[in-house]
C-alpha cells in the first residue's frame, strides 16, 4: 500500500474523470484510465500563486482535484493516479526525472512519473507533465515510438541506464525529460515538492502556469499569454487580461476559483486589472 489507496474515494475519482469502463488491472483499463485522467484534470500551479502550500496527502489531493475540480502539477496528479491504480490491483513504482524541454544544462530530479505493470510488460505512465505530456501509457522499451491522437512520442536509451521521453515537433524529436529505474517513494516526492513550490529558481513560483493536453491540441497559459499549439506546429497566441482571467480559467481549463481567490490571483500577477 505504498500509495495509500485505501484513502481514495474511488467512485468520486472515476466520476471526476468521467470514466465508466472496467477497472481490471490490465492494459486496456490502464490506457483508458490514463487518457481519461489527462483529458479531465489540467496541469496548474495556482496554489503556489495564491501563497498556499501544495499538500500531497491523498485526502488533500481528493479535496482539491476531485471535490473542488481543480488541477495540479506532477506530484499531485501522479500521486492521485498511483492511488487509483493501486486500488485497482496494478503494481505501481514511482520514478524521478530531470526535465529537459529544450535545455542543454543538467537539471535536478524534480519530476514524477510512474512505472506500471500490465499484461506482462512495464509501462511508462505520466498524467502530470502538462501540455506536451503523454495521453496514454508508453511501453518501456528502447526505441519505441507511438502515435497518441495527433501527437507522436518515443523512448530513447542513453548511457548509464538513462531513458529519455521525447515528443515529435515539426522540426524533429524534442526531449521532454530523462529518468532512470531508481524507485522513488512518497517521502522523496515531498522533498522535491518543497523545492519546486518554494525555491526562487523554480519555474512554478514566478507566474501562473496552466496546461492541458488533448488528442488534437496543446493549450498553455503562462502568466498573461495563452498559447494553442496544433500538431503541425502552428501557434495561436494572445494576451489574457486580469479582467478576463476568470472566464479563461473556466472555459479553457475547467477551473472555477472563488471570488476571493480570483481577486488575489489577479492582484498578485495581473497588474493593471
C-alpha positions, 0 to 999 in steps of 0.5 A, a space after each residue: 500500500 505504498 500509495 495509500 489507496 485505501 484513502 481514495 474515494 474511488 467512485 468520486 475519482 472515476 466520476 471526476 474523470 468521467 470514466 465508466 469502463 472496467 477497472 481490471 488491472 490490465 492494459 486496456 483499463 490502464 490506457 483508458 484510465 490514463 487518457 481519461 485522467 489527462 483529458 479531465 484534470 489540467 496541469 496548474 500551479 495556482 496554489 503556489 500563486 495564491 501563497 498556499 502550500 501544495 499538500 500531497 496527502 491523498 485526502 488533500 489531493 481528493 479535496 482539491 482535484 476531485 471535490 473542488 475540480 481543480 488541477 495540479 502539477 506532477 506530484 499531485 496528479 501522479 500521486 492521485 493516479 498511483 492511488 487509483 491504480 493501486 486500488 485497482 490491483 496494478 503494481 505501481 513504482 514511482 520514478 524521478 526525472 530531470 526535465 529537459 524541454 529544450 535545455 542543454 544544462 543538467 537539471 535536478 530530479 524534480 519530476 514524477 512519473 510512474 512505472 506500471 505493470 500490465 499484461 506482462 510488460 512495464 509501462 511508462 505512465 505520466 498524467 502530470 507533465 502538462 501540455 506536451 505530456 503523454 495521453 496514454 501509457 508508453 511501453 518501456 522499451 528502447 526505441 519505441 515510438 507511438 502515435 497518441 491522437 495527433 501527437 507522436 512520442 518515443 523512448 530513447 536509451 542513453 548511457 548509464 541506464 538513462 531513458 529519455 521521453 521525447 515528443 515529435 515537433 515539426 522540426 524533429 524529436 524534442 526531449 521532454 525529460 530523462 529518468 532512470 529505474 531508481 524507485 522513488 517513494 512518497 517521502 522523496 516526492 515531498 522533498 522535491 515538492 518543497 523545492 519546486 513550490 518554494 525555491 526562487 529558481 523554480 519555474 512554478 513560483 514566478 507566474 501562473 502556469 496552466 496546461 492541458 493536453 488533448 488528442 488534437 491540441 496543446 493549450 498553455 497559459 503562462 502568466 498573461 499569454 495563452 498559447 494553442 499549439 496544433 500538431 503541425 506546429 502552428 501557434 495561436 497566441 494572445 494576451 489574457 487580461 486580469 479582467 478576463 482571467 476568470 472566464 479563461 480559467 473556466 472555459 479553457 481549463 475547467 477551473 472555477 476559483 472563488 471570488 476571493 481567490 480570483 481577486 488575489 490571483 489577479 492582484 498578485 500577477 495581473 497588474 493593471 486589472 
